Amino acid sequence: MISSTRVFLCATVLLTSLSGAAESLPFERAIQLAVSKSTEIAIAETDVARALTAYREARSAYIPQLVVGSNAGYAYGFPLSLAGAAPTLFNVTTQSSVWNPAQREFVRSAQSETKTSEALRREQREQVILETALAYLELAKCEEKSSVLLSEAKVAAELEREEGLRVQEGVDSPTEQTKAKLRSAELREKIAQSDGAMDTLRTRLAQLTGLAANSIEIVRQSIPMIPDDHRGEDVESAAVHSSAAVDASDDTALARQLQAKGEHRALYPTADFAAQYGLISTTLTNFEQFFVPHSFHAENVTVGLVLRLNFLNASQRARAAAADVEALRAKKQAEQLRNQAAIDALKAKHEVDRLSAATDVAQLRYELAQTQLDAALSRMQAQTGGFQEVQTAVLDAANRSLERIDADFDLERAQLQLLRETGKLEDWALRKR
């Protein structure tokens, strides 16, 4: 009995080893693979590309557009247009904006939308890093708990066997044997839960990294130490200034404001450059009959500025008013998100402090349980203690070990969330300096 208990104590500090066919996956490598293969990040990058295209489209209004074509056709009688233009064998038309206050604001709005999409891509990247890191750390926790549970199950089986012998000898009642069987059954249930959690986490890591689930073996020693330097730090300010979500909301608010400004300036005068060249066929048309003799030319060119003054446009004014409302809404949403980011960072900071104290409590309880177990074993060897005392001490030490593992992971999860809130997660995960 004493020998099996000592085996249990040694097993609680060992990690479960995996099969030799598994592939070691260091922490930093897992993060790199997740970032490079993430479908969410790929989707965010397409949004960035789309926003850039919209910005180029708006800016291209100032670049002359050149159209080459032909409106060849037959004309008889008074000159009429063909699809809005004179019938020509060959024509060239070009046009570009020269002075357009509304378009200038629309270009700036599109540029701000591009910054929004880039901030959202950064936000998605941080989310993928956080999810991968948490899955990796939780898998490490589950493997450590599995080692403890398997060792505890061996001890429970030994205690069940010993209890059966004591019942046969009339030392204990059958109720004690039933209790021992119940403990063994409960441990089998916990082991099944642990195995299921490990399979789920390994599958999620496989989805994130693109590796086969059954080939992943984590390397606990590769997990970088989580910094604990938040005390005295203004986490609220750090969260507001580093949050990708806050940046995205601010850029969106600016884009809506510029869009509204552009809608108002659509009522301002505009000037466009326009030019056209057309080659009219004298064979297919009779245009020369309607001009002063010898004044008709087959080749014709028109160049000039097109001036427009948009006034008495009630629909445009209503559109501008609606854009003002959207701009105000986006501004208030940005303020709300900024305040929420500060609150979340403050909560995360205090949660780290609380869980740090909880981890100390769990560690002290674990050390106390180990001390009580050593004392119970000593008394049993000296024949001054009973079997029930050792049995209780063994199981209590195992439970305290599991509580310590859970407390450590809860603290790590809170610390990672705080790193995410303050914009330090990626630097920690990829060990950037």
C-alpha positions in Angstrom: 0.0 0.0 0.0 2.8 2.4 0.9 4.7 1.5 -2.3 1.7 2.2 -4.5 1.1 5.6 -2.8 4.7 6.6 -3.4 4.3 5.7 -7.1 1.3 8.0 -7.1 3.2 10.9 -5.6 5.9 10.5 -8.3 3.4 10.3 -11.1 1.7 13.6 -10.2 4.7 15.6 -11.4 5.1 13.8 -14.7 3.5 14.7 -18.0 1.7 12.1 -20.1 3.9 10.9 -22.9 2.4 10.4 -26.4 3.2 7.9 -29.1 6.4 8.0 -31.0 4.6 8.7 -34.3 3.5 12.2 -33.1 5.1 15.4 -34.4 6.4 17.9 -31.9 4.6 21.2 -32.3 6.4 24.1 -30.5 4.1 26.9 -29.3 5.6 29.6 -31.6 5.3 27.3 -34.6 1.6 26.6 -33.8 0.9 30.4 -33.7 2.8 30.9 -37.0 0.9 28.1 -38.8 -2.5 29.4 -37.4 -1.8 32.9 -38.7 -0.7 31.7 -42.1 -3.5 29.3 -42.6 -6.4 31.1 -41.0 -9.5 31.4 -43.2 -10.8 34.3 -41.0 -7.6 36.3 -41.7 -7.8 35.4 -45.4 -11.4 36.7 -45.5 -10.3 39.9 -43.7 -7.5 40.3 -46.3 -10.1 40.2 -49.1 -12.0 42.9 -47.4 -8.8 45.0 -47.3 -8.3 44.4 -51.0 -11.9 45.3 -51.8 -11.6 48.6 -49.8 -8.4 49.4 -51.7 -10.2 48.9 -54.9 -13.0 51.2 -53.9 -10.5 53.8 -52.9 -8.7 53.6 -56.3 -12.1 53.8 -58.1 -13.0 57.0 -56.3 -9.6 58.5 -56.9 -9.6 57.6 -60.5 -12.3 60.2 -61.2 -9.5 62.7 -61.6 -7.7 60.5 -64.2 -9.0 61.0 -67.8 -11.1 58.2 -69.0 -10.5 57.4 -72.7 -13.2 55.7 -74.8 -12.5 54.6 -78.4 -15.3 53.4 -80.6 -17.4 53.8 -83.8 -21.0 54.9 -84.4 -20.9 54.1 -88.1 -24.3 54.4 -89.8 -26.3 55.8 -92.7 -27.8 59.3 -92.5 -30.5 60.9 -94.7 -32.2 64.2 -94.3 -31.7 66.5 -91.3 -28.7 65.3 -89.2 -29.9 63.2 -86.3 -27.8 61.6 -83.6 -27.1 57.9 -83.3 -27.3 56.6 -79.7 -26.7 60.2 -78.6 -23.8 61.0 -80.9 -23.2 61.8 -84.5 -22.7 58.8 -86.8 -18.9 58.5 -87.0 -16.6 55.9 -88.5 -14.2 56.5 -85.6 -14.5 58.5 -82.4 -12.5 59.2 -79.2 -14.0 60.5 -76.1 -12.2 61.5 -72.9 -13.4 63.0 -69.6 -12.1 63.6 -66.1 -13.1 65.6 -63.0 -11.2 68.9 -62.5 -13.0 70.5 -59.6 -15.4 68.4 -57.6 -15.5 69.1 -53.8 -17.9 66.2 -53.2 -15.6 63.7 -55.0 -12.7 64.9 -53.0 -14.5 64.0 -49.7 -15.6 60.7 -51.1 -12.0 59.8 -51.9 -11.0 60.6 -48.4 -13.9 58.6 -47.0 -12.8 55.6 -49.1 -9.3 56.0 -47.8 -10.6 55.9 -44.2 -12.6 52.8 -45.1 -9.4 51.2 -46.2 -7.9 51.9 -42.8 -11.0 50.4 -41.2 -10.6 47.1 -43.1 -6.9 47.0 -42.1 -7.7 47.5 -38.5 -10.3 44.7 -38.7 -7.7 42.4 -40.2 -5.4 43.1 -37.3 -8.3 42.5 -34.9 -9.0 39.1 -36.6 -5.3 38.2 -36.5 -5.2 38.9 -32.7 -8.3 36.8 -32.3 -6.7 33.8 -34.1 -3.5 34.2 -32.0 -5.5 34.2 -28.8 -7.6 31.2 -29.8 -4.6 29.2 -30.8 -2.7 30.1 -27.6 -5.6 29.2 -25.4 -6.1 25.9 -27.2 -2.4 25.1 -26.8 -2.3 26.0 -23.1 -5.5 24.1 -22.3 -4.3 21.0 -24.1 -1.1 21.2 -21.9 -3.3 21.5 -18.9 -5.5 18.5 -19.9 -2.4 16.4 -20.5 -1.1 17.3 -17.0 -4.5 16.5 -15.4 -4.7 13.2 -17.3 -1.4 12.2 -15.8 -2.7 12.9 -12.3 -6.0 11.2 -13.0 -4.4 8.0 -14.3 -2.1 7.9 -11.3 -5.1 8.6 -9.0 -7.1 5.8 -10.7 -4.3 3.3 -10.0 -4.3 4.3 -6.4 -8.1 4.1 -6.2 -8.0 0.6 -7.7 -5.4 -0.5 -5.2 -7.5 1.0 -2.4 -10.6 -0.7 -3.7 -8.7 -4.0 -3.7 -7.4 -3.5 -0.2 -10.9 -2.5 1.0 -12.3 -5.7 -0.4 -9.8 -7.7 1.6 -10.6 -5.7 4.8 -14.3 -6.4 4.3 -13.6 -10.1 3.8 -11.6 -10.1 7.1 -14.4 -8.3 8.9 -12.3 -5.2 9.6 -14.6 -2.8 7.6 -18.2 -2.8 6.6 -19.4 -3.4 3.0 -20.4 0.3 2.9 -16.7 1.2 2.8 -16.1 -1.1 -0.1 -19.0 0.5 -2.0 -17.4 3.9 -1.3 -14.2 2.7 -2.7 -15.9 1.4 -5.9 -17.7 4.8 -6.2 -14.4 6.6 -6.1 -13.0 4.4 -8.9 -16.1 4.9 -11.0 -15.9 8.7 -10.5 -12.3 8.7 -11.6 -13.1 6.7 -14.7 -15.7 9.4 -15.6 -13.2 12.2 -15.1 -10.6 10.3 -17.3 -13.2 10.0 -20.0 -14.0 13.7 -19.8 -10.3 14.5 -19.9 -9.8 12.3 -23.0 -12.7 13.9 -24.7 -11.4 17.4 -24.0 -7.9 16.5 -25.3 -9.3 15.1 -28.5 -11.5 18.2 -29.0 -8.6 20.5 -28.4 -6.2 18.6 -30.5 -8.7 18.6 -33.4 -9.2 22.4 -33.0 -5.4 22.9 -33.1 -5.3 20.7 -36.2 -8.0 23.0 -37.8 -6.0 26.1 -36.9 -2.6 24.9 -37.9 -3.5 22.6 -40.9 -1.7 19.6 -39.3 -3.2 16.2 -38.7 -4.8 15.9 -35.3 -3.3 12.6 -34.4 0.2 13.9 -35.2 0.2 16.9 -32.9 2.4 16.7 -29.8 2.7 19.9 -27.8 6.0 21.0 -26.2 5.1 22.5 -22.9 8.7 23.9 -22.4 8.2 26.0 -25.6 5.4 28.1 -24.0 6.9 31.5 -23.3 6.6 32.9 -19.8 3.6 35.2 -19.6 4.7 38.7 -18.4 3.2 39.9 -15.2 4.1 43.6 -15.3 0.7 45.1 -15.4 0.8 46.4 -11.9 1.0 50.2 -12.0 0.3 50.3 -15.7 -2.5 52.4 -17.1 -4.3 49.5 -18.8 -7.3 51.6 -19.7 -5.3 54.0 -21.8 -3.2 51.2 -23.3 -6.3 49.3 -24.3 -7.8 52.4 -26.0 -4.7 53.3 -27.9 -3.7 49.7 -29.0 -7.1 48.2 -29.7 -7.7 47.3 -33.3 -11.4 47.3 -32.7 -11.3 50.9 -31.4 -9.1 51.9 -34.4 -11.6 50.3 -36.8 -14.6 52.1 -35.1 -12.7 55.5 -35.2 -11.9 55.0 -38.9 -15.5 54.1 -39.6 -16.7 57.2 -37.8 -14.3 59.3 -39.8 -15.4 57.7 -43.1 -19.1 58.4 -42.3 -18.3 62.0 -41.4 -16.4 62.5 -44.7 -19.2 60.8 -46.6 -21.7 63.2 -45.1 -19.4 66.1 -45.9 -19.2 64.9 -49.5 -23.0 64.6 -49.8 -23.4 68.3 -48.7 -20.7 69.4 -51.1 -22.5 67.6 -53.9 -24.5 70.9 -54.1 -21.4 72.8 -54.9 -20.3 73.8 -58.4 -18.2 71.2 -60.4 -15.9 71.4 -63.4 -15.1 68.5 -65.6 -12.6 68.3 -68.5 -14.1 66.8 -71.7 -12.8 66.2 -75.2 -14.1 64.4 -78.3 -12.8 63.6 -81.7 -15.0 62.1 -84.5 -14.5 61.1 -88.1 -17.7 61.5 -90.0 -18.2 59.7 -93.3 -19.3 61.9 -96.2 -20.4 58.8 -98.1 -22.8 57.5 -95.5 -24.1 60.8 -94.4 -25.4 64.0 -96.0 -24.3 66.4 -93.2 -22.5 68.7 -95.7 -25.8 69.7 -97.2 -26.8 71.4 -94.0 -23.7 73.5 -93.6 -22.4 76.6 -95.3 -20.6 75.5 -98.4 -17.0 74.4 -97.8 -17.4 74.7 -94.0 -18.1 71.0 -93.3 -15.2 68.9 -92.1 -15.1 65.1 -91.8 -12.7 65.3 -88.8 -14.1 67.2 -85.8 -12.6 67.9 -82.4 -14.3 69.4 -79.3 -12.4 70.3 -76.1 -13.5 72.2 -73.1 -14.7 72.5 -69.5 -18.1 71.3 -68.4 -19.4 73.5 -65.6 -22.4 72.4 -63.4 -24.2 74.1 -60.6 -26.4 71.8 -58.6 -29.2 73.7 -56.9 -32.8 73.3 -56.0 -32.1 69.6 -55.4 -34.3 68.5 -52.5 -33.4 64.8 -52.8 -29.7 65.6 -52.5 -30.3 67.7 -49.4 -32.3 64.9 -47.9 -29.5 62.4 -48.7 -27.0 64.7 -47.0 -29.2 65.0 -43.9 -29.4 61.2 -43.7 -25.6 61.0 -44.1 -25.3 63.4 -41.1 -27.3 61.0 -39.0 -25.2 58.0 -40.0 -22.0 60.0 -39.2 -23.4 60.9 -35.7 -24.4 57.3 -35.1 -20.9 56.0 -36.1 -19.3 58.6 -33.8 -21.3 57.6 -30.8 -20.6 53.9 -31.5 -16.9 54.7 -31.6 -17.2 56.5 -28.2 -19.1 53.5 -26.8 -16.5 51.0 -28.0 -13.7 53.1 -26.6 -15.3 53.3 -23.2 -16.0 49.5 -23.3 -12.4 48.8 -24.2 -11.2 50.7 -21.2 -13.7 48.9 -18.9 -12.8 45.5 -20.3 -9.1 46.1 -19.8 -9.6 47.2 -16.2 -11.8 44.1 -15.5 -9.1 41.9 -17.1 -6.4 43.5 -14.9 -8.4 42.9 -11.7 -9.3 39.4 -12.8 -5.6 38.6 -13.2 -5.0 39.9 -9.7 -7.8 37.8 -8.3 -6.7 34.7 -10.0 -3.1 35.2 -9.0 -4.2 35.1 -5.4 -6.4 32.1 -6.1 -3.4 30.3 -7.6 -1.4 31.0 -4.5 -4.3 29.6 -2.4 -4.4 26.4 -4.6 -0.7 26.0 -4.4 -0.7 26.3 -0.6 -3.6 23.8 -0.3 -1.7 21.4 -2.5 1.5 21.7 -0.4 -0.6 21.3 2.8 -2.2 18.1 1.3 1.2 16.7 0.4 2.4 17.4 4.0 -0.6 15.7 5.5 -0.1 12.7 3.2 3.6 12.4 4.2 2.5 12.6 7.9 -0.2 9.9 7.3 2.3 7.6 5.7 4.7 8.1 8.5 2.1 7.3 11.1 1.1 4.2 9.1 4.7 3.0 9.0 4.9 3.6 12.7 1.6 1.7 13.1 0.1 4.7 14.9 -2.2 5.6 12.0 -4.9 3.8 10.2 -5.7 2.8 6.6 -8.6 5.2 6.3 -6.4 8.1 7.1 -3.9 7.3 4.4 -6.7 6.6 1.9 -8.2 10.1 2.6 -4.8 11.8 2.4 -3.9 10.2 -0.9 -7.2 11.2 -2.6 -7.1 14.7 -1.1 -3.6 15.3 -2.4 -4.6 14.2 -5.9 -7.7 16.5 -5.8 -5.6 19.4 -4.6 -3.2 18.8 -7.5 -6.0 19.0 -10.0 -7.3 22.2 -8.4 -3.8 23.7 -8.7 -3.6 22.8 -12.4 -7.0 24.4 -13.0 -6.1 27.5 -11.1 -2.9 27.9 -13.1 -4.7 27.7 -16.4 -7.4 30.1 -15.3 -4.7 32.6 -14.4 -2.9 32.0 -17.8 -6.2 32.5 -19.7 -6.9 35.8 -17.8 -3.3 37.0 -18.5 -3.6 36.3 -22.2 -6.9 38.2 -22.3 -5.2 41.2 -20.6 -2.4 41.0 -23.1 -5.0 41.0 -25.9 -6.7 44.0 -24.3 -3.5 46.0 -24.1 -2.1 45.1 -27.5 0.8 42.9 -26.3 -0.5 39.5 -27.2 1.2 39.1 -30.6 4.6 40.4 -29.3 4.4 37.8 -26.5 3.2 34.9 -28.7 5.8 35.4 -31.4 8.5 36.6 -29.0 8.9 40.0 -30.7 11.3 42.4 -29.1 
